[in-house]
Amino acid sequence: MNQMEHTEETTIYEQLGISDRVLAFAEPILQGLRDRFDEIDAIAEVNQLRVVKAMQDAHIGEANLSGTTGYGYDDIGRDGLEEVYANYFHTEDALVRPQITCGTHALATALFGNLRTGQILLSVAGKPYDTLEEVIGIRPSRGSLAEYGIGYRQIDLLSDDSFDRETIRKVLTEDTEKKIHVVTIQRSKGYQARRTFSVDQIGDCIQFMKAIRPDCIYMVDNCYGEFTETKEPSDVGADMVVGSLIKNPGGGLAPCGGYVVGTKECVANAAVRLTSPGLGKEVGASLSVLPRFYQGFFLGPTVTAAAEKGAVFAASCYEALGFDVVPRGDEIRHDIIQAITFHKPEGVIAFCQGIQAASPVDSFVACEPAPMPGYDSDVIMAAGAFVSGSSIELSADGPIREPYTVFFQGGLTWPHAKFGILKTLQNMLDRGLADFPERS
């Protein structure tokens, strides 16, 4: 291999532990991604302007950036933010609160608020994300939907990862007592190696189901998908869309929080579950988080674009090394998550430790697999983030179980996402876990 020409760029990579061999491997891959990156930037531009319009239509002023304490009565900043979300998602109402602790809490709030004893939750996208298993009661847990007498049914996807419409029709049609009340679709893959659904796929399925059962509430778990397309599930028929602010819509600035957008009825039901009957959306102090919530949402489209570029780069690199990746590097993306399957735990650990070592915070920490609340196996998580657990920041995680797949996401900037992937490649090379071609 010819010695790479040393520039300021290669010198700083060398100082950060990236070898010429890794840089030489990555260089032609990066050259081939220019058109893909232009497409991602074009989507980000549209969504950036949509966010600006949502804020202008809500007449957001400097007064909206001030928070409240105590009960949070008459919090114009909180109310303005919820109007911005409703404008952007084209919904009747929105609940956007720092009191929502995470994506799982946002989903639990939406489900408990809109389901009653004797009713059934139906998943038409197969197995839900691990932490929802205890919310639902698939794995017994204190306070689950099952404990409240709320049933659950699941329709698995077909072998090509498409919706099983024949079974969906049968299940909805045979529910003559109309016990199925909420139908949920998880947009992203979770800890599965399936493909993420596009907004159009979700919309087609919802319209198909609404023709059979217009009385049901159709909910979409939108985590990791916001801003990756120029429309959202609420634009194609979803009655309720749910997500986390420490993912895409928080833009890396939101320190906590979640959202529920949808019909007034669905949002009102979620609000009384979050706070209290009789209080609903009227209480909930915003404290000092509003500037970060507003500015995070403003930055969300471009931050999401940076994370997407990192995911495309990761897919392209690991595909070139012969690993199974979902989605492939040349596929259109509908979320920021990249799945890479190593078929051995050492690969998952090496990848995550590379991401941790590339982090601006806690780069010196060696992450290891460990038990985690809400999961049924040991999990390794890498995230040296400014906001603890933020998965719009450079992060990776995965359960230590077959087929040993890592799930990579985030990167507030493209250069940092790029560096993180290079660091994982260096780990794979140093530990003999991948065969890097020699380049002359």
GUTORVO-340547 format. One record per residue (C-alpha): residue in three letters; x, y, z. Coordinates in pm, whole numbers, plus 50000, padded with zeros to 5 digits. Example, Ala and Ser with C-alpha at 12.3 -4.5 7.8 and 13.67 -1.06 7.14 Angstrom:
2
residu xx yy zz
ALA 51230 49550 50780
SER 51367 49894 50714
//
This chain:
440
residu xx yy zz
MET 50000 50000 50000
ASN 50133 50341 49908
GLN 50173 50576 50199
MET 49877 50813 50211
GLU 49953 51177 50156
HIS 49958 51338 50497
THR 49736 51642 50529
GLU 49600 51821 50833
GLU 49301 51588 50811
THR 49504 51267 50808
THR 49731 51400 51082
ILE 49443 51465 51323
TYR 49300 51122 51246
GLU 49641 50972 51322
GLN 49645 51157 51655
LEU 49303 51006 51729
GLY 49423 50654 51659
ILE 49300 50597 51304
SER 49556 50422 51084
ASP 49636 50492 50720
ARG 49497 50149 50634
VAL 49153 50234 50770
LEU 49155 50576 50602
ALA 49257 50419 50272
PHE 48976 50165 50302
ALA 48717 50434 50375
GLU 48827 50693 50118
PRO 48672 50541 49801
ILE 48354 50456 49992
LEU 48317 50819 50094
GLN 48376 50936 49738
GLY 48088 50716 49624
LEU 47842 50863 49875
ARG 47830 51220 49746
ASP 47501 51179 49558
ARG 47338 51004 49856
PHE 47446 51285 50085
ASP 47303 51543 49845
GLU 46967 51363 49860
ILE 46974 51363 50242
ASP 47057 51735 50246
ALA 46766 51809 50011
ILE 46521 51641 50252
ALA 46674 51830 50544
GLU 46625 52159 50361
VAL 46254 52094 50309
ASN 46204 51988 50669
GLN 46404 52282 50802
LEU 46170 52519 50623
ARG 45867 52326 50745
VAL 45988 52375 51103
VAL 46041 52747 51043
LYS 45689 52775 50899
ALA 45544 52584 51197
MET 45711 52831 51433
GLN 45609 53137 51235
ASP 45249 53017 51207
ALA 45243 52977 51586
HIS 45374 53336 51624
ILE 45657 53226 51848
GLY 45817 53526 52018
GLU 46084 53583 52278
ALA 45821 53559 52552
ASN 45762 53195 52456
LEU 46117 53107 52561
SER 46050 53182 52928
GLY 45939 52894 53147
THR 45716 52853 53449
THR 45739 52684 53787
GLY 45490 52528 54024
TYR 45168 52419 53859
GLY 45264 52565 53523
TYR 44933 52743 53471
ASP 44917 52979 53172
ASP 45254 52862 53037
ILE 45254 53036 52697
GLY 45593 52891 52607
ARG 45474 52534 52664
ASP 45147 52598 52482
GLY 45332 52762 52193
LEU 45569 52467 52162
GLU 45277 52228 52145
GLU 45121 52443 51874
VAL 45450 52424 51681
TYR 45449 52044 51700
ALA 45083 52028 51595
ASN 45161 52259 51302
TYR 45460 52056 51188
PHE 45287 51718 51220
HIS 44958 51856 51078
THR 44759 51731 51377
GLU 44477 51874 51587
ASP 44680 51884 51907
ALA 45009 51794 52071
LEU 45150 51705 52412
VAL 45521 51796 52439
ARG 45653 51777 52794
PRO 45973 51743 52994
GLN 45770 51530 53238
ILE 45768 51253 52974
THR 46085 51070 53072
CYS 46164 50870 52755
GLY 46016 50716 52442
THR 45884 50416 52632
HIS 45710 50649 52878
ALA 45558 50849 52591
LEU 45422 50529 52437
ALA 45294 50403 52772
THR 45122 50737 52834
ALA 44951 50721 52495
LEU 44844 50358 52540
PHE 44720 50381 52899
GLY 44540 50705 52816
ASN 44352 50558 52522
LEU 44281 50200 52631
ARG 44033 50075 52890
THR 43974 49746 53070
GLY 43840 49482 52832
GLN 43982 49648 52522
ILE 44266 49508 52310
LEU 44587 49654 52172
LEU 44679 49508 51834
SER 45031 49525 51691
VAL 45040 49467 51315
ALA 45419 49508 51291
GLY 45515 49200 51489
LYS 45708 49203 51814
PRO 45738 49547 51977
TYR 46059 49698 52112
ASP 46191 49514 52417
THR 46096 49777 52677
LEU 45734 49776 52557
GLU 45701 49407 52641
GLU 45672 49497 53008
VAL 45441 49792 52937
ILE 45207 49557 52753
GLY 45254 49261 52987
ILE 45409 49021 52737
ARG 45670 48983 53007
PRO 45493 49013 53342
SER 45557 49347 53506
ARG 45402 49555 53781
GLY 45145 49801 53643
SER 45134 49663 53288
LEU 44836 49691 53053
ALA 44767 49324 53124
GLU 44730 49398 53497
TYR 44455 49644 53406
GLY 44270 49383 53202
ILE 44378 49521 52863
GLY 44446 49249 52608
TYR 44714 49224 52342
ARG 44730 49060 52002
GLN 45017 49052 51757
ILE 45032 48992 51385
ASP 45379 48910 51261
LEU 45519 49052 50939
LEU 45555 48839 50630
SER 45894 48699 50528
ASP 45959 49005 50311
ASP 45896 49238 50609
SER 45563 49355 50468
PHE 45232 49374 50653
ASP 45027 49053 50656
ARG 44712 49207 50515
GLU 44522 48881 50489
THR 44563 48811 50861
ILE 44500 49176 50951
ARG 44171 49170 50760
LYS 44072 48844 50928
VAL 44154 48963 51281
LEU 43981 49299 51242
THR 43676 49150 51073
GLU 43631 48871 51327
ASP 43645 49117 51617
THR 43267 49155 51609
GLU 43255 49284 51969
LYS 43500 49560 51868
LYS 43736 49495 52153
ILE 44036 49596 51943
HIS 44058 49967 52016
VAL 44418 50072 51941
VAL 44625 49940 51651
THR 44994 50016 51674
ILE 45270 50022 51414
GLN 45634 50051 51520
ARG 45803 50245 51240
SER 46162 50157 51323
LYS 46313 49813 51365
GLY 46393 49812 51737
TYR 46621 49518 51818
GLN 46520 49335 51502
ALA 46697 49307 51169
ARG 46390 49400 50966
ARG 46359 49705 50746
THR 46207 50025 50875
PHE 45870 50118 50727
SER 45842 50417 50500
VAL 45570 50672 50566
ASP 45393 50556 50250
GLN 45397 50193 50365
ILE 45250 50297 50699
GLY 44988 50512 50527
ASP 44883 50236 50288
CYS 44840 49993 50577
ILE 44644 50242 50788
GLN 44407 50323 50500
PHE 44358 49950 50441
MET 44270 49897 50808
LYS 44051 50207 50838
ALA 43836 50078 50551
ILE 43767 49770 50766
ARG 43759 49928 51113
PRO 43725 50307 51107
ASP 43643 50304 51480
CYS 43994 50204 51589
ILE 44272 50442 51691
TYR 44578 50397 51468
MET 44900 50480 51651
VAL 45257 50498 51519
ASP 45571 50468 51729
ASN 45774 50728 51539
CYS 46100 50697 51735
TYR 46411 50749 51517
GLY 46203 50832 51208
GLU 46129 51204 51240
PHE 46270 51429 50963
THR 46402 51138 50753
GLU 46127 51199 50496
THR 45937 51512 50395
LYS 45620 51384 50562
GLU 45529 51210 50885
PRO 45285 50927 50970
SER 45028 51186 51079
ASP 45019 51306 50718
VAL 44899 50964 50599
GLY 44621 50878 50842
ALA 44779 50804 51182
ASP 44550 50921 51463
MET 44834 50936 51714
VAL 45212 50964 51664
VAL 45453 50924 51954
GLY 45825 50988 52002
SER 46113 51097 52224
LEU 46282 51436 52242
ILE 46627 51286 52307
LYS 46604 51139 51961
ASN 46554 51325 51630
PRO 46313 51607 51725
GLY 46524 51726 52018
GLY 46814 51806 51787
GLY 47064 51705 52055
LEU 46967 52002 52273
ALA 46654 51875 52449
PRO 46771 51736 52786
CYS 46466 51511 52829
GLY 46106 51481 52717
GLY 45867 51318 52475
TYR 45571 51399 52256
VAL 45229 51270 52158
VAL 45061 51434 51858
GLY 44727 51349 51702
THR 44356 51405 51736
LYS 44233 51624 52021
GLU 44067 51322 52180
CYS 44381 51106 52172
VAL 44604 51384 52304
ALA 44357 51479 52579
ASN 44341 51116 52691
ALA 44721 51095 52701
ALA 44742 51424 52893
VAL 44517 51310 53178
ARG 44723 50994 53205
LEU 45043 51200 53225
THR 44909 51448 53483
SER 44569 51390 53642
PRO 44200 51366 53554
GLY 44055 51716 53561
LEU 44396 51876 53498
GLY 44523 51729 53171
LYS 44725 51973 52962
GLU 44662 52270 53192
VAL 44942 52184 53433
GLY 45306 52091 53400
ALA 45573 52354 53453
SER 45827 52391 53174
LEU 46095 52522 53413
SER 46398 52631 53209
VAL 46392 52381 52922
LEU 46191 52575 52663
PRO 46482 52740 52476
ARG 46644 52398 52431
PHE 46315 52240 52323
TYR 46248 52511 52065
GLN 46602 52534 51934
GLY 46642 52156 51935
PHE 46334 52118 51718
PHE 46467 52393 51491
LEU 46799 52208 51452
GLY 46636 51866 51428
PRO 46626 51834 51048
THR 46996 51907 50995
VAL 47106 51703 51297
THR 46898 51411 51168
ALA 47064 51451 50827
ALA 47407 51425 50990
ALA 47299 51106 51168
GLU 47164 50963 50842
LYS 47494 51028 50667
GLY 47673 50841 50944
ALA 47433 50550 50909
VAL 47482 50534 50531
PHE 47860 50546 50576
ALA 47846 50267 50837
ALA 47630 50049 50615
SER 47857 50101 50314
CYS 48176 50024 50508
TYR 48052 49712 50682
GLU 47880 49584 50371
ALA 48214 49615 50191
LEU 48370 49405 50468
GLY 48115 49128 50410
PHE 47884 49180 50708
ASP 47504 49171 50689
VAL 47362 49522 50715
VAL 47005 49653 50729
PRO 46941 49869 50540
ARG 47208 49839 50273
GLY 47422 50139 50195
ASP 47239 50212 49870
GLU 46885 50180 50009
ILE 46655 50473 50078
ARG 46640 50528 50454
HIS 46335 50586 50672
ASP 46508 50620 51010
ILE 46854 50684 51152
ILE 46922 50331 51281
GLN 47178 50105 51114
ALA 47182 49735 51201
ILE 47504 49540 51149
THR 47513 49167 51223
PHE 47844 49012 51334
HIS 47729 48660 51436
LYS 47964 48680 51733
PRO 47950 48886 52053
GLU 48307 49013 52005
GLY 48196 49212 51701
VAL 47915 49386 51887
ILE 48147 49469 52177
ALA 48429 49594 51953
PHE 48189 49818 51760
CYS 48033 49969 52071
GLN 48368 50025 52235
GLY 48483 50205 51919
ILE 48183 50439 51937
GLN 48250 50503 52306
ALA 48615 50580 52237
ALA 48511 50833 51971
SER 48281 51021 52209
PRO 48353 51372 52342
VAL 48230 51267 52688
ASP 48350 50952 52868
SER 48576 50849 52580
PHE 48802 50677 52837
VAL 48523 50443 52952
ALA 48525 50084 52828
CYS 48157 49990 52794
GLU 48071 49627 52868
PRO 47754 49415 52839
ALA 47535 49424 53150
PRO 47173 49368 53261
MET 46946 49663 53182
PRO 46595 49745 53311
GLY 46331 49649 53055
TYR 46548 49404 52859
ASP 46552 49025 52875
SER 46923 48982 52799
ASP 47248 49161 52873
VAL 47284 49477 52666
ILE 47589 49681 52572
MET 47537 50053 52526
ALA 47785 50311 52402
ALA 47697 50677 52437
GLY 47941 50938 52554
ALA 47675 51206 52520
PHE 47607 51557 52645
VAL 47254 51436 52728
SER 47260 51103 52909
GLY 47117 50827 52692
SER 47056 51058 52397
SER 47040 50841 52086
ILE 47045 51131 51840
GLU 47401 51176 51964
LEU 47663 50927 51845
SER 47562 50599 52006
ALA 47537 50226 51957
ASP 47383 49940 52147
GLY 47270 49583 52112
PRO 47153 49280 52307
ILE 47413 49010 52362
ARG 47215 48734 52195
GLU 47199 48565 51857
PRO 47255 48676 51586
TYR 47471 48938 51764
THR 47354 49252 51590
VAL 47460 49603 51681
PHE 47230 49901 51630
PHE 47411 50225 51549
GLN 47250 50566 51540
GLY 47308 50934 51588
GLY 47579 51190 51540
LEU 47509 51558 51596
THR 47749 51643 51314
TRP 47861 51448 51011
PRO 48235 51478 51092
HIS 48176 51324 51434
ALA 47961 51044 51293
LYS 48234 50975 51037
PHE 48501 50961 51307
GLY 48291 50724 51515
ILE 48261 50476 51229
LEU 48633 50500 51154
LYS 48704 50423 51520
THR 48488 50110 51502
LEU 48670 50001 51188
GLN 49003 50050 51363
ASN 48882 49832 51651
MET 48772 49561 51409
LEU 49111 49571 51236
ASP 49315 49573 51558
ARG 49121 49280 51704
GLY 49132 49070 51387
LEU 48753 49071 51353
ALA 48741 49185 50989
ASP 48951 49132 50678
PHE 49054 49466 50535
PRO 49168 49456 50175
GLU 49523 49564 50110
ARG 49526 49864 49878
SER 49816 49931 49648
//
